[in-house]
Amino acid sequence: KCYGTETRQGMFEYSKEKCPNIKYFLTENMYDVPGRHKVDLITCTHDVVNYFESFDNWITFFKGVEKHLNRKGMFVFDFYTKTKLKDWNETTYSSSDWIDCLTSVKSGLYDKTVINYTYYINYQNYMIKTRDIVVESYFENKTIFDALAKCSFKKVLIVDKALNPLENVEFAERIHVIAMKK
């Protein structure tokens, strides 16, 4: 059985329609893991944990994940590191047949980086403009790994996107984690 969470009604409806075999929960925030079910694997990709603005939220999330994992279950997630977010300032543009995206990134707001996405969507010969503004927070890698250990994850593997062991964690811009429950 597969479960998913969404924090916005529109995405909740979209996800249910797109993936009808997944049981979705509409949650108030991203770091509370709802329900009483137990699973073997929980994933959290695309640096979603960086959206948690306080480290207490990261810990709440880790505890919720641990609570929902079966014995020897795995938690797989990724995050942008302080190395990436601390001085990340750039503007990029990408384009496809149906959507163009202008991305502006500005760091330097304490331990936060603001990412402003402006989308231009081609829909039935009309151009629709929409925006998302995301605030990403960063914390020391060691603090994150220590929190996982305190939340009863016995083995934590630090890997790159190809799941190869990451040799030099301190200089990595994005870290992928495989954490196994005791």
PyMOL CGO cylinders between C-alpha atoms (Angstrom):
from pymol import cmd
from pymol.cgo import CYLINDER

trace = [
    CYLINDER, 0.00, 0.00, 0.00, 1.25, 3.52, -0.84, 0.3, 1, 1, 1, 1, 1, 1,
    CYLINDER, 1.25, 3.52, -0.84, 0.51, 6.73, 1.05, 0.3, 1, 1, 1, 1, 1, 1,
    CYLINDER, 0.51, 6.73, 1.05, 1.21, 10.36, 0.23, 0.3, 1, 1, 1, 1, 1, 1,
    CYLINDER, 1.21, 10.36, 0.23, 0.70, 13.77, 1.80, 0.3, 1, 1, 1, 1, 1, 1,
    CYLINDER, 0.70, 13.77, 1.80, -0.13, 17.18, 0.41, 0.3, 1, 1, 1, 1, 1, 1,
    CYLINDER, -0.13, 17.18, 0.41, -0.52, 20.50, 2.22, 0.3, 1, 1, 1, 1, 1, 1,
    CYLINDER, -0.52, 20.50, 2.22, -2.68, 22.34, -0.33, 0.3, 1, 1, 1, 1, 1, 1,
    CYLINDER, -2.68, 22.34, -0.33, -6.18, 21.36, -1.40, 0.3, 1, 1, 1, 1, 1, 1,
    CYLINDER, -6.18, 21.36, -1.40, -5.42, 21.89, -5.10, 0.3, 1, 1, 1, 1, 1, 1,
    CYLINDER, -5.42, 21.89, -5.10, -2.35, 19.63, -5.02, 0.3, 1, 1, 1, 1, 1, 1,
    CYLINDER, -2.35, 19.63, -5.02, -4.26, 17.10, -2.89, 0.3, 1, 1, 1, 1, 1, 1,
    CYLINDER, -4.26, 17.10, -2.89, -6.99, 16.83, -5.57, 0.3, 1, 1, 1, 1, 1, 1,
    CYLINDER, -6.99, 16.83, -5.57, -4.44, 16.81, -8.40, 0.3, 1, 1, 1, 1, 1, 1,
    CYLINDER, -4.44, 16.81, -8.40, -2.38, 14.06, -6.75, 0.3, 1, 1, 1, 1, 1, 1,
    CYLINDER, -2.38, 14.06, -6.75, -5.43, 11.88, -6.06, 0.3, 1, 1, 1, 1, 1, 1,
    CYLINDER, -5.43, 11.88, -6.06, -6.47, 12.18, -9.69, 0.3, 1, 1, 1, 1, 1, 1,
    CYLINDER, -6.47, 12.18, -9.69, -2.96, 11.61, -11.07, 0.3, 1, 1, 1, 1, 1, 1,
    CYLINDER, -2.96, 11.61, -11.07, -2.17, 8.64, -8.79, 0.3, 1, 1, 1, 1, 1, 1,
    CYLINDER, -2.17, 8.64, -8.79, -5.49, 7.01, -7.79, 0.3, 1, 1, 1, 1, 1, 1,
    CYLINDER, -5.49, 7.01, -7.79, -3.80, 3.95, -6.24, 0.3, 1, 1, 1, 1, 1, 1,
    CYLINDER, -3.80, 3.95, -6.24, -2.13, 6.08, -3.56, 0.3, 1, 1, 1, 1, 1, 1,
    CYLINDER, -2.13, 6.08, -3.56, -3.99, 7.00, -0.36, 0.3, 1, 1, 1, 1, 1, 1,
    CYLINDER, -3.99, 7.00, -0.36, -3.37, 10.72, 0.20, 0.3, 1, 1, 1, 1, 1, 1,
    CYLINDER, -3.37, 10.72, 0.20, -3.64, 12.71, 3.41, 0.3, 1, 1, 1, 1, 1, 1,
    CYLINDER, -3.64, 12.71, 3.41, -4.25, 16.45, 3.43, 0.3, 1, 1, 1, 1, 1, 1,
    CYLINDER, -4.25, 16.45, 3.43, -2.04, 17.86, 6.18, 0.3, 1, 1, 1, 1, 1, 1,
    CYLINDER, -2.04, 17.86, 6.18, -1.71, 21.26, 7.80, 0.3, 1, 1, 1, 1, 1, 1,
    CYLINDER, -1.71, 21.26, 7.80, 2.05, 21.30, 7.36, 0.3, 1, 1, 1, 1, 1, 1,
    CYLINDER, 2.05, 21.30, 7.36, 4.71, 19.19, 5.68, 0.3, 1, 1, 1, 1, 1, 1,
    CYLINDER, 4.71, 19.19, 5.68, 6.52, 18.00, 8.77, 0.3, 1, 1, 1, 1, 1, 1,
    CYLINDER, 6.52, 18.00, 8.77, 3.64, 16.23, 10.55, 0.3, 1, 1, 1, 1, 1, 1,
    CYLINDER, 3.64, 16.23, 10.55, 3.32, 12.66, 9.29, 0.3, 1, 1, 1, 1, 1, 1,
    CYLINDER, 3.32, 12.66, 9.29, -0.38, 11.68, 9.57, 0.3, 1, 1, 1, 1, 1, 1,
    CYLINDER, -0.38, 11.68, 9.57, -2.12, 8.36, 10.20, 0.3, 1, 1, 1, 1, 1, 1,
    CYLINDER, -2.12, 8.36, 10.20, -1.28, 5.23, 12.14, 0.3, 1, 1, 1, 1, 1, 1,
    CYLINDER, -1.28, 5.23, 12.14, -0.09, 3.03, 9.30, 0.3, 1, 1, 1, 1, 1, 1,
    CYLINDER, -0.09, 3.03, 9.30, 3.34, 1.36, 9.21, 0.3, 1, 1, 1, 1, 1, 1,
    CYLINDER, 3.34, 1.36, 9.21, 5.39, 1.07, 6.03, 0.3, 1, 1, 1, 1, 1, 1,
    CYLINDER, 5.39, 1.07, 6.03, 8.75, -0.29, 4.87, 0.3, 1, 1, 1, 1, 1, 1,
    CYLINDER, 8.75, -0.29, 4.87, 9.89, 2.81, 2.99, 0.3, 1, 1, 1, 1, 1, 1,
    CYLINDER, 9.89, 2.81, 2.99, 9.32, 6.55, 3.29, 0.3, 1, 1, 1, 1, 1, 1,
    CYLINDER, 9.32, 6.55, 3.29, 10.76, 8.98, 0.76, 0.3, 1, 1, 1, 1, 1, 1,
    CYLINDER, 10.76, 8.98, 0.76, 11.00, 12.76, 0.79, 0.3, 1, 1, 1, 1, 1, 1,
    CYLINDER, 11.00, 12.76, 0.79, 12.66, 14.06, -2.35, 0.3, 1, 1, 1, 1, 1, 1,
    CYLINDER, 12.66, 14.06, -2.35, 13.44, 17.35, -4.10, 0.3, 1, 1, 1, 1, 1, 1,
    CYLINDER, 13.44, 17.35, -4.10, 14.90, 18.99, -0.97, 0.3, 1, 1, 1, 1, 1, 1,
    CYLINDER, 14.90, 18.99, -0.97, 11.46, 19.29, 0.65, 0.3, 1, 1, 1, 1, 1, 1,
    CYLINDER, 11.46, 19.29, 0.65, 13.01, 19.14, 4.14, 0.3, 1, 1, 1, 1, 1, 1,
    CYLINDER, 13.01, 19.14, 4.14, 14.78, 22.42, 3.37, 0.3, 1, 1, 1, 1, 1, 1,
    CYLINDER, 14.78, 22.42, 3.37, 11.31, 24.04, 3.37, 0.3, 1, 1, 1, 1, 1, 1,
    CYLINDER, 11.31, 24.04, 3.37, 11.11, 23.45, 7.14, 0.3, 1, 1, 1, 1, 1, 1,
    CYLINDER, 11.11, 23.45, 7.14, 12.13, 26.83, 8.53, 0.3, 1, 1, 1, 1, 1, 1,
    CYLINDER, 12.13, 26.83, 8.53, 13.18, 25.67, 11.99, 0.3, 1, 1, 1, 1, 1, 1,
    CYLINDER, 13.18, 25.67, 11.99, 15.29, 22.70, 12.96, 0.3, 1, 1, 1, 1, 1, 1,
    CYLINDER, 15.29, 22.70, 12.96, 12.59, 21.67, 15.44, 0.3, 1, 1, 1, 1, 1, 1,
    CYLINDER, 12.59, 21.67, 15.44, 10.40, 21.00, 12.39, 0.3, 1, 1, 1, 1, 1, 1,
    CYLINDER, 10.40, 21.00, 12.39, 13.10, 18.72, 10.94, 0.3, 1, 1, 1, 1, 1, 1,
    CYLINDER, 13.10, 18.72, 10.94, 13.17, 16.79, 14.24, 0.3, 1, 1, 1, 1, 1, 1,
    CYLINDER, 13.17, 16.79, 14.24, 9.35, 16.56, 14.35, 0.3, 1, 1, 1, 1, 1, 1,
    CYLINDER, 9.35, 16.56, 14.35, 9.44, 15.20, 10.81, 0.3, 1, 1, 1, 1, 1, 1,
    CYLINDER, 9.44, 15.20, 10.81, 12.20, 12.66, 11.57, 0.3, 1, 1, 1, 1, 1, 1,
    CYLINDER, 12.20, 12.66, 11.57, 10.27, 11.42, 14.64, 0.3, 1, 1, 1, 1, 1, 1,
    CYLINDER, 10.27, 11.42, 14.64, 7.07, 11.10, 12.60, 0.3, 1, 1, 1, 1, 1, 1,
    CYLINDER, 7.07, 11.10, 12.60, 8.86, 9.17, 9.88, 0.3, 1, 1, 1, 1, 1, 1,
    CYLINDER, 8.86, 9.17, 9.88, 10.46, 6.85, 12.44, 0.3, 1, 1, 1, 1, 1, 1,
    CYLINDER, 10.46, 6.85, 12.44, 7.07, 6.22, 14.07, 0.3, 1, 1, 1, 1, 1, 1,
    CYLINDER, 7.07, 6.22, 14.07, 5.56, 5.10, 10.74, 0.3, 1, 1, 1, 1, 1, 1,
    CYLINDER, 5.56, 5.10, 10.74, 8.39, 2.81, 9.66, 0.3, 1, 1, 1, 1, 1, 1,
    CYLINDER, 8.39, 2.81, 9.66, 8.29, -0.92, 10.25, 0.3, 1, 1, 1, 1, 1, 1,
    CYLINDER, 8.29, -0.92, 10.25, 11.24, -2.48, 12.05, 0.3, 1, 1, 1, 1, 1, 1,
    CYLINDER, 11.24, -2.48, 12.05, 14.24, -2.22, 9.70, 0.3, 1, 1, 1, 1, 1, 1,
    CYLINDER, 14.24, -2.22, 9.70, 12.30, 0.23, 7.52, 0.3, 1, 1, 1, 1, 1, 1,
    CYLINDER, 12.30, 0.23, 7.52, 14.13, 2.80, 5.40, 0.3, 1, 1, 1, 1, 1, 1,
    CYLINDER, 14.13, 2.80, 5.40, 13.82, 6.56, 5.10, 0.3, 1, 1, 1, 1, 1, 1,
    CYLINDER, 13.82, 6.56, 5.10, 15.27, 8.09, 1.91, 0.3, 1, 1, 1, 1, 1, 1,
    CYLINDER, 15.27, 8.09, 1.91, 15.51, 11.86, 1.53, 0.3, 1, 1, 1, 1, 1, 1,
    CYLINDER, 15.51, 11.86, 1.53, 17.71, 14.57, 0.14, 0.3, 1, 1, 1, 1, 1, 1,
    CYLINDER, 17.71, 14.57, 0.14, 18.59, 18.09, 1.14, 0.3, 1, 1, 1, 1, 1, 1,
    CYLINDER, 18.59, 18.09, 1.14, 20.56, 21.08, -0.01, 0.3, 1, 1, 1, 1, 1, 1,
    CYLINDER, 20.56, 21.08, -0.01, 23.49, 21.76, 2.28, 0.3, 1, 1, 1, 1, 1, 1,
    CYLINDER, 23.49, 21.76, 2.28, 24.70, 24.96, 3.82, 0.3, 1, 1, 1, 1, 1, 1,
    CYLINDER, 24.70, 24.96, 3.82, 27.49, 24.88, 1.19, 0.3, 1, 1, 1, 1, 1, 1,
    CYLINDER, 27.49, 24.88, 1.19, 24.87, 25.21, -1.57, 0.3, 1, 1, 1, 1, 1, 1,
    CYLINDER, 24.87, 25.21, -1.57, 22.34, 27.54, 0.03, 0.3, 1, 1, 1, 1, 1, 1,
    CYLINDER, 22.34, 27.54, 0.03, 24.59, 29.93, 1.97, 0.3, 1, 1, 1, 1, 1, 1,
    CYLINDER, 24.59, 29.93, 1.97, 25.89, 31.82, -1.09, 0.3, 1, 1, 1, 1, 1, 1,
    CYLINDER, 25.89, 31.82, -1.09, 23.48, 30.74, -3.82, 0.3, 1, 1, 1, 1, 1, 1,
    CYLINDER, 23.48, 30.74, -3.82, 22.55, 33.76, -5.94, 0.3, 1, 1, 1, 1, 1, 1,
    CYLINDER, 22.55, 33.76, -5.94, 21.55, 33.24, -9.55, 0.3, 1, 1, 1, 1, 1, 1,
    CYLINDER, 21.55, 33.24, -9.55, 18.87, 33.72, -12.15, 0.3, 1, 1, 1, 1, 1, 1,
    CYLINDER, 18.87, 33.72, -12.15, 18.10, 30.97, -14.65, 0.3, 1, 1, 1, 1, 1, 1,
    CYLINDER, 18.10, 30.97, -14.65, 15.65, 30.42, -17.47, 0.3, 1, 1, 1, 1, 1, 1,
    CYLINDER, 15.65, 30.42, -17.47, 14.33, 27.13, -18.85, 0.3, 1, 1, 1, 1, 1, 1,
    CYLINDER, 14.33, 27.13, -18.85, 11.87, 26.47, -21.61, 0.3, 1, 1, 1, 1, 1, 1,
    CYLINDER, 11.87, 26.47, -21.61, 9.78, 23.63, -23.04, 0.3, 1, 1, 1, 1, 1, 1,
    CYLINDER, 9.78, 23.63, -23.04, 6.86, 23.30, -25.44, 0.3, 1, 1, 1, 1, 1, 1,
    CYLINDER, 6.86, 23.30, -25.44, 4.26, 24.14, -22.82, 0.3, 1, 1, 1, 1, 1, 1,
    CYLINDER, 4.26, 24.14, -22.82, 6.04, 25.97, -19.97, 0.3, 1, 1, 1, 1, 1, 1,
    CYLINDER, 6.04, 25.97, -19.97, 8.82, 28.51, -19.47, 0.3, 1, 1, 1, 1, 1, 1,
    CYLINDER, 8.82, 28.51, -19.47, 10.34, 29.08, -16.06, 0.3, 1, 1, 1, 1, 1, 1,
    CYLINDER, 10.34, 29.08, -16.06, 12.35, 32.00, -14.75, 0.3, 1, 1, 1, 1, 1, 1,
    CYLINDER, 12.35, 32.00, -14.75, 14.07, 31.15, -11.45, 0.3, 1, 1, 1, 1, 1, 1,
    CYLINDER, 14.07, 31.15, -11.45, 15.66, 33.76, -9.22, 0.3, 1, 1, 1, 1, 1, 1,
    CYLINDER, 15.66, 33.76, -9.22, 17.62, 32.67, -6.15, 0.3, 1, 1, 1, 1, 1, 1,
    CYLINDER, 17.62, 32.67, -6.15, 18.73, 35.02, -3.37, 0.3, 1, 1, 1, 1, 1, 1,
    CYLINDER, 18.73, 35.02, -3.37, 20.63, 33.92, -0.28, 0.3, 1, 1, 1, 1, 1, 1,
    CYLINDER, 20.63, 33.92, -0.28, 21.96, 35.78, 2.71, 0.3, 1, 1, 1, 1, 1, 1,
    CYLINDER, 21.96, 35.78, 2.71, 18.86, 35.99, 4.88, 0.3, 1, 1, 1, 1, 1, 1,
    CYLINDER, 18.86, 35.99, 4.88, 20.34, 34.41, 8.02, 0.3, 1, 1, 1, 1, 1, 1,
    CYLINDER, 20.34, 34.41, 8.02, 20.05, 30.65, 7.43, 0.3, 1, 1, 1, 1, 1, 1,
    CYLINDER, 20.05, 30.65, 7.43, 17.50, 31.06, 4.61, 0.3, 1, 1, 1, 1, 1, 1,
    CYLINDER, 17.50, 31.06, 4.61, 17.52, 31.24, 0.83, 0.3, 1, 1, 1, 1, 1, 1,
    CYLINDER, 17.52, 31.24, 0.83, 14.55, 32.56, -1.16, 0.3, 1, 1, 1, 1, 1, 1,
    CYLINDER, 14.55, 32.56, -1.16, 13.74, 30.96, -4.52, 0.3, 1, 1, 1, 1, 1, 1,
    CYLINDER, 13.74, 30.96, -4.52, 11.26, 32.78, -6.74, 0.3, 1, 1, 1, 1, 1, 1,
    CYLINDER, 11.26, 32.78, -6.74, 9.82, 30.70, -9.60, 0.3, 1, 1, 1, 1, 1, 1,
    CYLINDER, 9.82, 30.70, -9.60, 7.86, 32.51, -12.32, 0.3, 1, 1, 1, 1, 1, 1,
    CYLINDER, 7.86, 32.51, -12.32, 6.09, 30.15, -14.71, 0.3, 1, 1, 1, 1, 1, 1,
    CYLINDER, 6.09, 30.15, -14.71, 4.70, 31.06, -18.11, 0.3, 1, 1, 1, 1, 1, 1,
    CYLINDER, 4.70, 31.06, -18.11, 2.34, 28.28, -19.19, 0.3, 1, 1, 1, 1, 1, 1,
    CYLINDER, 2.34, 28.28, -19.19, 1.03, 27.91, -22.71, 0.3, 1, 1, 1, 1, 1, 1,
    CYLINDER, 1.03, 27.91, -22.71, -2.58, 26.78, -22.31, 0.3, 1, 1, 1, 1, 1, 1,
    CYLINDER, -2.58, 26.78, -22.31, -4.96, 26.73, -25.28, 0.3, 1, 1, 1, 1, 1, 1,
    CYLINDER, -4.96, 26.73, -25.28, -3.02, 29.51, -27.05, 0.3, 1, 1, 1, 1, 1, 1,
    CYLINDER, -3.02, 29.51, -27.05, -3.02, 31.71, -23.92, 0.3, 1, 1, 1, 1, 1, 1,
    CYLINDER, -3.02, 31.71, -23.92, -0.01, 32.47, -21.78, 0.3, 1, 1, 1, 1, 1, 1,
    CYLINDER, -0.01, 32.47, -21.78, -0.72, 32.06, -18.09, 0.3, 1, 1, 1, 1, 1, 1,
    CYLINDER, -0.72, 32.06, -18.09, 1.71, 33.51, -15.56, 0.3, 1, 1, 1, 1, 1, 1,
    CYLINDER, 1.71, 33.51, -15.56, 1.99, 32.03, -12.08, 0.3, 1, 1, 1, 1, 1, 1,
    CYLINDER, 1.99, 32.03, -12.08, 4.52, 32.24, -9.27, 0.3, 1, 1, 1, 1, 1, 1,
    CYLINDER, 4.52, 32.24, -9.27, 5.87, 30.19, -6.41, 0.3, 1, 1, 1, 1, 1, 1,
    CYLINDER, 5.87, 30.19, -6.41, 8.10, 31.64, -3.74, 0.3, 1, 1, 1, 1, 1, 1,
    CYLINDER, 8.10, 31.64, -3.74, 9.97, 29.08, -1.67, 0.3, 1, 1, 1, 1, 1, 1,
    CYLINDER, 9.97, 29.08, -1.67, 12.06, 29.73, 1.43, 0.3, 1, 1, 1, 1, 1, 1,
    CYLINDER, 12.06, 29.73, 1.43, 14.69, 27.05, 2.02, 0.3, 1, 1, 1, 1, 1, 1,
    CYLINDER, 14.69, 27.05, 2.02, 16.54, 26.72, 5.32, 0.3, 1, 1, 1, 1, 1, 1,
    CYLINDER, 16.54, 26.72, 5.32, 19.89, 25.12, 5.94, 0.3, 1, 1, 1, 1, 1, 1,
    CYLINDER, 19.89, 25.12, 5.94, 21.61, 23.65, 8.96, 0.3, 1, 1, 1, 1, 1, 1,
    CYLINDER, 21.61, 23.65, 8.96, 24.97, 22.05, 9.66, 0.3, 1, 1, 1, 1, 1, 1,
    CYLINDER, 24.97, 22.05, 9.66, 25.29, 18.53, 8.21, 0.3, 1, 1, 1, 1, 1, 1,
    CYLINDER, 25.29, 18.53, 8.21, 26.47, 17.10, 11.53, 0.3, 1, 1, 1, 1, 1, 1,
    CYLINDER, 26.47, 17.10, 11.53, 23.42, 18.54, 13.30, 0.3, 1, 1, 1, 1, 1, 1,
    CYLINDER, 23.42, 18.54, 13.30, 21.15, 16.76, 10.79, 0.3, 1, 1, 1, 1, 1, 1,
    CYLINDER, 21.15, 16.76, 10.79, 22.96, 13.43, 11.09, 0.3, 1, 1, 1, 1, 1, 1,
    CYLINDER, 22.96, 13.43, 11.09, 22.99, 13.65, 14.92, 0.3, 1, 1, 1, 1, 1, 1,
    CYLINDER, 22.99, 13.65, 14.92, 19.22, 14.29, 14.90, 0.3, 1, 1, 1, 1, 1, 1,
    CYLINDER, 19.22, 14.29, 14.90, 18.64, 11.16, 12.81, 0.3, 1, 1, 1, 1, 1, 1,
    CYLINDER, 18.64, 11.16, 12.81, 20.62, 9.09, 15.33, 0.3, 1, 1, 1, 1, 1, 1,
    CYLINDER, 20.62, 9.09, 15.33, 18.60, 10.57, 18.22, 0.3, 1, 1, 1, 1, 1, 1,
    CYLINDER, 18.60, 10.57, 18.22, 15.40, 9.63, 16.37, 0.3, 1, 1, 1, 1, 1, 1,
    CYLINDER, 15.40, 9.63, 16.37, 16.35, 5.91, 16.42, 0.3, 1, 1, 1, 1, 1, 1,
    CYLINDER, 16.35, 5.91, 16.42, 17.87, 5.53, 12.97, 0.3, 1, 1, 1, 1, 1, 1,
    CYLINDER, 17.87, 5.53, 12.97, 20.64, 2.97, 13.50, 0.3, 1, 1, 1, 1, 1, 1,
    CYLINDER, 20.64, 2.97, 13.50, 22.46, 3.26, 10.20, 0.3, 1, 1, 1, 1, 1, 1,
    CYLINDER, 22.46, 3.26, 10.20, 22.69, 6.39, 8.08, 0.3, 1, 1, 1, 1, 1, 1,
    CYLINDER, 22.69, 6.39, 8.08, 24.23, 6.19, 4.62, 0.3, 1, 1, 1, 1, 1, 1,
    CYLINDER, 24.23, 6.19, 4.62, 25.30, 9.43, 2.96, 0.3, 1, 1, 1, 1, 1, 1,
    CYLINDER, 25.30, 9.43, 2.96, 25.20, 9.05, -0.82, 0.3, 1, 1, 1, 1, 1, 1,
    CYLINDER, 25.20, 9.05, -0.82, 25.12, 11.02, -4.04, 0.3, 1, 1, 1, 1, 1, 1,
    CYLINDER, 25.12, 11.02, -4.04, 22.20, 10.99, -6.48, 0.3, 1, 1, 1, 1, 1, 1,
    CYLINDER, 22.20, 10.99, -6.48, 23.47, 7.73, -8.03, 0.3, 1, 1, 1, 1, 1, 1,
    CYLINDER, 23.47, 7.73, -8.03, 23.46, 6.21, -4.50, 0.3, 1, 1, 1, 1, 1, 1,
    CYLINDER, 23.46, 6.21, -4.50, 27.27, 5.96, -4.40, 0.3, 1, 1, 1, 1, 1, 1,
    CYLINDER, 27.27, 5.96, -4.40, 28.87, 6.72, -1.02, 0.3, 1, 1, 1, 1, 1, 1,
    CYLINDER, 28.87, 6.72, -1.02, 29.66, 10.40, -0.68, 0.3, 1, 1, 1, 1, 1, 1,
    CYLINDER, 29.66, 10.40, -0.68, 33.28, 10.78, 0.31, 0.3, 1, 1, 1, 1, 1, 1,
    CYLINDER, 33.28, 10.78, 0.31, 33.51, 14.48, 1.18, 0.3, 1, 1, 1, 1, 1, 1,
    CYLINDER, 33.51, 14.48, 1.18, 30.28, 15.51, 2.84, 0.3, 1, 1, 1, 1, 1, 1,
    CYLINDER, 30.28, 15.51, 2.84, 31.47, 18.97, 3.87, 0.3, 1, 1, 1, 1, 1, 1,
    CYLINDER, 31.47, 18.97, 3.87, 31.84, 20.20, 0.28, 0.3, 1, 1, 1, 1, 1, 1,
    CYLINDER, 31.84, 20.20, 0.28, 28.69, 18.55, -1.09, 0.3, 1, 1, 1, 1, 1, 1,
    CYLINDER, 28.69, 18.55, -1.09, 25.91, 20.86, -2.29, 0.3, 1, 1, 1, 1, 1, 1,
    CYLINDER, 25.91, 20.86, -2.29, 23.18, 18.22, -2.14, 0.3, 1, 1, 1, 1, 1, 1,
    CYLINDER, 23.18, 18.22, -2.14, 23.15, 15.15, 0.04, 0.3, 1, 1, 1, 1, 1, 1,
    CYLINDER, 23.15, 15.15, 0.04, 21.00, 12.06, -0.33, 0.3, 1, 1, 1, 1, 1, 1,
    CYLINDER, 21.00, 12.06, -0.33, 20.40, 10.05, 2.82, 0.3, 1, 1, 1, 1, 1, 1,
    CYLINDER, 20.40, 10.05, 2.82, 19.34, 6.46, 3.38, 0.3, 1, 1, 1, 1, 1, 1,
    CYLINDER, 19.34, 6.46, 3.38, 18.46, 6.04, 7.06, 0.3, 1, 1, 1, 1, 1, 1,
    CYLINDER, 18.46, 6.04, 7.06, 17.52, 2.64, 8.48, 0.3, 1, 1, 1, 1, 1, 1,
    CYLINDER, 17.52, 2.64, 8.48, 15.36, 2.18, 11.54, 0.3, 1, 1, 1, 1, 1, 1,
    CYLINDER, 15.36, 2.18, 11.54, 16.60, 0.05, 14.43, 0.3, 1, 1, 1, 1, 1, 1,
]
cmd.load_cgo(trace, "trace")
